[in-house]
Amino acid sequence: MNKTNNKLGIWMDHSNANLINLDSNKEMHSISSKFTSETKEDALHRSESLMHNKRQQMQEKFYKQIGSEILKFKHVLLFGPTNAKVELHNYLNKDLHFKNIKIDIESSGKMTDNEQVAFVKKHF
């Protein structure tokens, strides 16, 4: 696959990821985890272990979706308020497809879309 895009910023928490591609006209798009609070409530009513399994499956699906976007880039910045960025990084580290992609991790708080874009521009 030809990597035409060089840099991608991803602001994320456990439920959403905003992908910020500075090389694109459509600067930002989002990926959302399917593990919503309703799913959590529903699974919790059945059993705690079911809820954890469900969460893990959905988190993995969420990370896999983000990962498929990351594969198109050479340099990626993961940032956001939760440890989701570290979990994603650990998930990607297990997969050799990502070994040639430089991944930076930075902490940040909640941000508006414009602040996220500015953060990515400043980083790169």
C-alpha positions in Angstrom: 0.0 0.0 0.0 1.3 3.4 -0.9 1.4 5.8 2.0 0.5 9.1 0.5 -0.4 10.7 3.8 2.4 11.5 6.2 0.8 12.7 9.4 -2.3 11.9 11.4 -3.4 13.2 14.7 -6.0 11.3 16.7 -7.7 12.8 19.7 -9.4 9.9 21.5 -11.1 8.7 24.6 -12.8 5.3 25.1 -15.9 6.1 23.1 -14.7 8.5 20.3 -11.7 9.1 18.1 -11.3 12.2 16.0 -8.9 11.6 13.2 -7.2 14.8 12.1 -5.4 14.6 8.7 -3.7 17.9 7.9 -2.9 16.8 4.4 -6.6 16.4 3.5 -9.3 18.8 2.6 -11.7 17.0 4.9 -9.5 17.7 7.9 -11.4 15.6 10.5 -13.6 12.6 10.8 -14.7 10.5 13.7 -14.9 6.9 14.7 -17.1 6.0 17.6 -17.0 2.9 19.7 -20.2 0.8 19.6 -19.8 0.3 23.4 -22.3 2.9 24.6 -23.7 3.4 28.0 -26.9 1.6 26.9 -24.8 -1.4 25.8 -23.0 -1.3 29.1 -26.3 -1.1 31.1 -27.8 -4.0 29.1 -24.8 -6.2 29.5 -24.4 -5.3 33.2 -28.0 -6.5 33.9 -27.1 -9.9 32.6 -23.7 -10.3 34.2 -20.5 -8.4 35.0 -18.3 -10.8 33.1 -20.5 -10.6 30.1 -20.2 -6.8 30.3 -16.4 -7.0 30.4 -16.3 -9.4 27.5 -18.6 -7.2 25.5 -16.5 -4.1 26.3 -13.3 -5.9 25.4 -14.7 -7.1 22.0 -16.1 -3.7 21.2 -12.9 -1.9 22.3 -10.9 -4.2 20.1 -13.2 -3.5 17.2 -12.9 0.2 17.8 -9.1 0.0 18.0 -9.0 -2.2 14.8 -11.1 0.5 13.0 -8.7 3.2 14.1 -5.7 1.0 13.2 -6.9 0.5 9.7 -6.8 4.3 9.3 -3.4 4.6 10.9 -1.9 2.1 8.4 -2.3 4.8 5.7 0.2 7.1 7.5 3.9 7.3 8.4 3.6 9.4 11.6 0.8 9.4 14.1 0.0 11.4 17.2 -2.3 9.9 19.7 -3.7 12.3 22.3 -6.6 12.8 24.6 -7.8 12.8 28.3 -8.0 9.1 29.0 -5.6 6.1 28.8 -7.4 4.9 25.6 -4.5 6.3 23.6 -2.0 4.1 25.6 -4.4 1.0 25.2 -4.6 1.7 21.5 -0.8 2.0 21.3 -0.3 -1.3 23.1 -2.9 -2.9 20.8 -1.0 -1.6 17.7 2.4 -2.8 19.1 1.2 -6.4 19.0 0.7 -6.1 15.2 3.7 -6.0 12.9 1.8 -4.0 10.3 2.4 -1.0 12.5 6.2 -1.4 13.1 7.2 1.2 10.5 4.8 3.9 11.7 6.1 6.4 14.2 3.5 6.9 17.0 3.7 9.7 19.5 1.5 9.8 22.6 0.6 13.0 24.4 -1.9 13.8 27.2 -4.4 16.5 26.7 -7.7 17.5 28.2 -11.1 17.8 26.5 -10.8 20.0 23.5 -13.0 21.6 20.9 -12.5 20.4 17.3 -10.5 23.6 16.5 -8.3 23.1 19.5 -7.6 19.5 18.4 -6.6 20.7 14.9 -4.3 23.4 16.4 -2.8 20.8 18.8 -1.9 18.5 15.8 -0.5 21.4 13.7 1.6 22.5 16.7 2.9 18.9 17.3 4.0 18.4 13.7 
